[in-house]
């Protein structure tokens, strides 16, 4: 179980941003730089069904090569034995008011 205040590598976990069947996304702070990230913790025991491992690999491959201002960047990929052999994706985090406002500001 992943809770607020726990650490994954150099990241201290904060509040939950979202969760699904096999993953939870937490707000995290790099304890060295103080920068905020979104940390997606994927429970590998729940991903063995269907094509989920393939989909995760595809997501990682895609995020690694995409460099676009409207797509979040992948910073790290780790395996955390401390959290039940989970796959951990450290992703760029930013806050916007709403998508329409963001598009109008950057256009």
ChimeraX commands (.cxc) that place a marker at each C-alpha (Angstrom):
marker #1 position 0.00,0.00,0.00 radius 0.5
marker #1 position 1.35,3.39,-1.02 radius 0.5
marker #1 position 0.56,6.27,1.32 radius 0.5
marker #1 position 1.34,9.96,1.61 radius 0.5
marker #1 position 4.76,10.69,3.08 radius 0.5
marker #1 position 6.35,7.47,1.80 radius 0.5
marker #1 position 9.42,7.63,-0.43 radius 0.5
marker #1 position 10.07,6.06,-3.80 radius 0.5
marker #1 position 13.75,6.55,-4.53 radius 0.5
marker #1 position 14.48,10.27,-4.20 radius 0.5
marker #1 position 10.79,11.24,-4.35 radius 0.5
marker #1 position 8.54,11.88,-1.37 radius 0.5
marker #1 position 4.94,10.97,-2.17 radius 0.5
marker #1 position 2.07,13.37,-1.57 radius 0.5
marker #1 position -1.62,13.32,-2.34 radius 0.5
marker #1 position -3.24,10.98,-4.85 radius 0.5
marker #1 position -3.89,12.62,-8.22 radius 0.5
marker #1 position -5.76,9.65,-9.70 radius 0.5
marker #1 position -6.06,5.90,-9.70 radius 0.5
marker #1 position -7.26,3.06,-11.87 radius 0.5
marker #1 position -7.44,-0.73,-11.79 radius 0.5
marker #1 position -3.70,-1.35,-11.85 radius 0.5
marker #1 position -2.05,2.01,-11.09 radius 0.5
marker #1 position -2.12,4.97,-8.77 radius 0.5
marker #1 position -0.74,8.43,-9.60 radius 0.5
marker #1 position 0.66,10.44,-6.73 radius 0.5
marker #1 position 2.03,13.96,-6.52 radius 0.5
marker #1 position 5.68,13.68,-5.50 radius 0.5
marker #1 position 8.51,16.01,-4.59 radius 0.5
marker #1 position 12.14,15.42,-5.51 radius 0.5
marker #1 position 13.82,15.64,-2.09 radius 0.5
marker #1 position 17.02,17.02,-3.65 radius 0.5
marker #1 position 15.66,19.73,-6.01 radius 0.5
marker #1 position 12.21,20.33,-4.50 radius 0.5
marker #1 position 10.64,19.99,-7.97 radius 0.5
marker #1 position 7.17,18.42,-8.24 radius 0.5
marker #1 position 6.50,15.32,-10.32 radius 0.5
marker #1 position 3.63,12.93,-10.94 radius 0.5
marker #1 position 4.62,9.40,-9.95 radius 0.5
marker #1 position 2.63,6.60,-11.56 radius 0.5
marker #1 position 2.93,3.42,-9.50 radius 0.5
marker #1 position 1.82,0.37,-11.49 radius 0.5
marker #1 position 1.03,-2.81,-9.56 radius 0.5
marker #1 position 2.72,-5.47,-11.69 radius 0.5
marker #1 position 0.63,-8.26,-10.11 radius 0.5
marker #1 position -2.50,-6.67,-11.59 radius 0.5
marker #1 position -1.05,-6.18,-15.07 radius 0.5
marker #1 position -0.43,-9.79,-16.09 radius 0.5
marker #1 position -3.84,-10.15,-17.71 radius 0.5
marker #1 position -4.53,-9.42,-21.38 radius 0.5
marker #1 position -2.09,-7.06,-23.13 radius 0.5
marker #1 position -1.43,-4.74,-20.20 radius 0.5
marker #1 position 2.36,-5.38,-20.03 radius 0.5
marker #1 position 2.58,-4.63,-23.76 radius 0.5
marker #1 position 0.55,-1.43,-23.27 radius 0.5
marker #1 position 2.84,-0.29,-20.43 radius 0.5
marker #1 position 5.95,-0.93,-22.52 radius 0.5
marker #1 position 4.39,0.99,-25.41 radius 0.5
marker #1 position 3.51,3.91,-23.08 radius 0.5
marker #1 position 7.10,4.05,-21.80 radius 0.5
marker #1 position 8.60,3.83,-25.30 radius 0.5
marker #1 position 6.27,6.55,-26.58 radius 0.5
marker #1 position 6.87,8.94,-23.67 radius 0.5
marker #1 position 10.64,8.51,-23.98 radius 0.5
marker #1 position 10.73,9.68,-27.61 radius 0.5
marker #1 position 8.06,12.40,-27.63 radius 0.5
marker #1 position 9.29,15.94,-27.08 radius 0.5
marker #1 position 6.34,18.31,-27.36 radius 0.5
marker #1 position 5.19,21.20,-25.14 radius 0.5
marker #1 position 1.68,19.71,-24.84 radius 0.5
marker #1 position 2.82,16.23,-23.78 radius 0.5
marker #1 position 4.24,15.47,-20.34 radius 0.5
marker #1 position 7.81,14.18,-20.24 radius 0.5
marker #1 position 8.92,10.92,-18.71 radius 0.5
marker #1 position 11.86,11.50,-16.33 radius 0.5
marker #1 position 12.53,8.06,-14.85 radius 0.5
marker #1 position 11.38,4.45,-14.87 radius 0.5
marker #1 position 12.14,2.27,-11.83 radius 0.5
marker #1 position 11.06,-0.99,-10.27 radius 0.5
marker #1 position 10.22,-0.70,-6.59 radius 0.5
marker #1 position 10.34,-3.92,-4.62 radius 0.5
marker #1 position 9.33,-1.95,-1.52 radius 0.5
marker #1 position 5.87,-1.41,-3.02 radius 0.5
marker #1 position 5.04,-4.97,-4.04 radius 0.5
marker #1 position 7.30,-5.19,-7.08 radius 0.5
marker #1 position 5.69,-2.15,-8.68 radius 0.5
marker #1 position 6.76,-0.32,-11.80 radius 0.5
marker #1 position 7.29,3.39,-11.09 radius 0.5
marker #1 position 7.08,6.06,-13.80 radius 0.5
marker #1 position 8.22,9.56,-12.82 radius 0.5
marker #1 position 6.44,12.03,-15.08 radius 0.5
marker #1 position 6.49,15.80,-15.48 radius 0.5
marker #1 position 3.80,17.50,-13.38 radius 0.5
marker #1 position 2.13,20.82,-14.06 radius 0.5
marker #1 position -1.12,22.52,-13.10 radius 0.5
marker #1 position -3.44,24.25,-15.53 radius 0.5
marker #1 position -6.77,25.94,-14.92 radius 0.5
marker #1 position -8.51,24.07,-17.72 radius 0.5
marker #1 position -7.49,22.78,-21.13 radius 0.5
marker #1 position -9.30,25.56,-23.03 radius 0.5
marker #1 position -7.49,28.30,-21.11 radius 0.5
marker #1 position -4.15,26.59,-21.66 radius 0.5
marker #1 position -4.72,26.32,-25.40 radius 0.5
marker #1 position -5.74,29.99,-25.65 radius 0.5
marker #1 position -2.69,31.11,-23.64 radius 0.5
marker #1 position -0.19,29.13,-25.73 radius 0.5
marker #1 position -1.80,29.81,-29.12 radius 0.5
marker link #1:1,2 radius 0.2
marker link #1:2,3 radius 0.2
marker link #1:3,4 radius 0.2
marker link #1:4,5 radius 0.2
marker link #1:5,6 radius 0.2
marker link #1:6,7 radius 0.2
marker link #1:7,8 radius 0.2
marker link #1:8,9 radius 0.2
marker link #1:9,10 radius 0.2
marker link #1:10,11 radius 0.2
marker link #1:11,12 radius 0.2
marker link #1:12,13 radius 0.2
marker link #1:13,14 radius 0.2
marker link #1:14,15 radius 0.2
marker link #1:15,16 radius 0.2
marker link #1:16,17 radius 0.2
marker link #1:17,18 radius 0.2
marker link #1:18,19 radius 0.2
marker link #1:19,20 radius 0.2
marker link #1:20,21 radius 0.2
marker link #1:21,22 radius 0.2
marker link #1:22,23 radius 0.2
marker link #1:23,24 radius 0.2
marker link #1:24,25 radius 0.2
marker link #1:25,26 radius 0.2
marker link #1:26,27 radius 0.2
marker link #1:27,28 radius 0.2
marker link #1:28,29 radius 0.2
marker link #1:29,30 radius 0.2
marker link #1:30,31 radius 0.2
marker link #1:31,32 radius 0.2
marker link #1:32,33 radius 0.2
marker link #1:33,34 radius 0.2
marker link #1:34,35 radius 0.2
marker link #1:35,36 radius 0.2
marker link #1:36,37 radius 0.2
marker link #1:37,38 radius 0.2
marker link #1:38,39 radius 0.2
marker link #1:39,40 radius 0.2
marker link #1:40,41 radius 0.2
marker link #1:41,42 radius 0.2
marker link #1:42,43 radius 0.2
marker link #1:43,44 radius 0.2
marker link #1:44,45 radius 0.2
marker link #1:45,46 radius 0.2
marker link #1:46,47 radius 0.2
marker link #1:47,48 radius 0.2
marker link #1:48,49 radius 0.2
marker link #1:49,50 radius 0.2
marker link #1:50,51 radius 0.2
marker link #1:51,52 radius 0.2
marker link #1:52,53 radius 0.2
marker link #1:53,54 radius 0.2
marker link #1:54,55 radius 0.2
marker link #1:55,56 radius 0.2
marker link #1:56,57 radius 0.2
marker link #1:57,58 radius 0.2
marker link #1:58,59 radius 0.2
marker link #1:59,60 radius 0.2
marker link #1:60,61 radius 0.2
marker link #1:61,62 radius 0.2
marker link #1:62,63 radius 0.2
marker link #1:63,64 radius 0.2
marker link #1:64,65 radius 0.2
marker link #1:65,66 radius 0.2
marker link #1:66,67 radius 0.2
marker link #1:67,68 radius 0.2
marker link #1:68,69 radius 0.2
marker link #1:69,70 radius 0.2
marker link #1:70,71 radius 0.2
marker link #1:71,72 radius 0.2
marker link #1:72,73 radius 0.2
marker link #1:73,74 radius 0.2
marker link #1:74,75 radius 0.2
marker link #1:75,76 radius 0.2
marker link #1:76,77 radius 0.2
marker link #1:77,78 radius 0.2
marker link #1:78,79 radius 0.2
marker link #1:79,80 radius 0.2
marker link #1:80,81 radius 0.2
marker link #1:81,82 radius 0.2
marker link #1:82,83 radius 0.2
marker link #1:83,84 radius 0.2
marker link #1:84,85 radius 0.2
marker link #1:85,86 radius 0.2
marker link #1:86,87 radius 0.2
marker link #1:87,88 radius 0.2
marker link #1:88,89 radius 0.2
marker link #1:89,90 radius 0.2
marker link #1:90,91 radius 0.2
marker link #1:91,92 radius 0.2
marker link #1:92,93 radius 0.2
marker link #1:93,94 radius 0.2
marker link #1:94,95 radius 0.2
marker link #1:95,96 radius 0.2
marker link #1:96,97 radius 0.2
marker link #1:97,98 radius 0.2
marker link #1:98,99 radius 0.2
marker link #1:99,100 radius 0.2
marker link #1:100,101 radius 0.2
marker link #1:101,102 radius 0.2
marker link #1:102,103 radius 0.2
marker link #1:103,104 radius 0.2
marker link #1:104,105 radius 0.2
marker link #1:105,106 radius 0.2
marker link #1:106,107 radius 0.2
view
